[in-house]
Amino acid sequence: MLTAVDQFAALESRVPAQDAERLRAVVGELQAELSALSNGRHVMVERSGHHIQVDRPQVVTKAIREVVEAVSPRGAQPVNPYRVP
């Protein structure tokens, strides 16, 4: 599970800093618990807003590759969706 750290930046201008920090901590804890339900991993992504796939596409790509590798049989060849049979 990927969590955008900077998604709370806009909130910090509207609420006291300690409240924004507490919200960030609580959301992080809840998402860590959620990822543990599926034996997942929780990654806090720095320098990213709500749209992690736009702000930090390399982090999303790495996470997807890790999941694919984890569920793929050892020695399996990657599928090339652009290969014409």
FIVEX-291912 format. One record per residue: x negated, y negated, z negated of N, C-alpha, C in turn. Coordinates in pm, whole numbers, plus 50000, padded with zeros to 5 digits. Each point is the difference from the previous one (the first is absolute). Example, Ala and Ser with C-alpha at 12.3 -4.5 7.8 and 13.67 -1.06 7.14 Angstrom:
486815056949220500894988150000499104988050000
500354989550072499184988149994500774989149927
This chain:
499155011550000500854988550000499104987750000
500314990650086499244987650009500824988649943
499374991949915500664988449942499214987550037
500684990350057499364987350038499834991549875
498764996949968499704992149880500484985750014
499824994250116500314985850017501474997150026
500855010149995501434997650023500614991449890
499304998749889500504992049889499504985650002
499204996550098499414986550005501074989150004
501045001950078501074990050010500744998649868
500115010949928500704999849872499254991649897
498685000250007499194992949902500244985049999
500484994450111500294985750003501374996849938
500815010449973501354997849949500215004249856
499125008249947500155004649861498664998249929
500015000149868498744998849926499035011250040
498724996850002498975009450045500055013149922
500214999449869500025012449922501185008850039
501134993950038501155008050044499725006850134
499374992650091499665005850130498995011349983
499044998249912499005010549977500655012449937
500914997749908500705011249936500845007650103
500694992850087500795006550105499095008350090
498874994550038499045007250083499575013049930
499724999149872499565011849924501115010549992
501234995549972501125009449989500285006850134
500004992450107500235005950133498905010150030
498764996749968498905009350022500175012949922
500424998749874500235011949917501135008650055
501104993650038501145007550052499665007050131
499254993450086499655006250127498995011349980
499124998649901499075010849968500785012249950
501014997749917500845011149953500745006550116
500514991850090500735005350115499095008450088
498804995450026499095007750086499605013149933
499945000249867499645012349928501085010750012
501224996050026501095009750014499785009350119
499284995350099499775008250119498535003750015
499284999949888498565002750004499284990350092
500524988050009499434989950088498904992249934
499564990050071498954991249952500504985850015
499704991449905500454986250003498814991050025
500094991650103498924991050036500534985749997
499364991649920500324985749998499174993450111
500674994250099499334994650118499794984949982
498754996249985499644985949985500154992850134
500154987149993500094991450120501125004450094
501145003449941501145004250080501294995249936
500884995150086501344996549955500935011850018
501274997350011501015010550008499795009350120
499504994750110499835007850123498565005050011
499705010349923498645005449997499555004450139
500915005850077499655005050132499554988950094
500404987649972499574988650081498724993949942
500004998249868498874993549933498755008849992
500185012949978498875009249981500265013350071
500114999850133500355012350072499015011449978
498734996949977499005010549981500275007949872
500564993549898500335007149876501165009650023
500984995650076501165008550031499565011950086
499184997450100499505010750086499225010349919
499154995449909499235009149916500935008649914
501024993949941500945007449915500755010650081
500414996550121500705009650085499085011650035
498774997050036499045010650033499775009449882
499924994349879499805008249881501175009649978
501214995250023501185008649984499995011150105
499724996450124499975009950108498945010549972
498824995849957498935009649968500395009049883
500694994349903500405007849882501005011050033
500844997950099501045009850032499675008650121
498904996850069499625007650119499175012249961
500195010950072499155011849976498554996650035
499085005749926498574997650026499655004950141
499244992050072499585003850134501014997050108
501164994549964501014996850101499514988550086
500295000850127499624989550092501014988749996
499544987450001500944988950002500844999950127
501214995749988500904999250114499784986850071
499875000550130499864987850079501334997650071
500794990149951501334997750059499944994850143
498814995950046499884994250134499525010350103
499725012149955499535010450091501165005650079
499855000450129501045005550087499695014750022
500965008949969499745014550016499855003850146
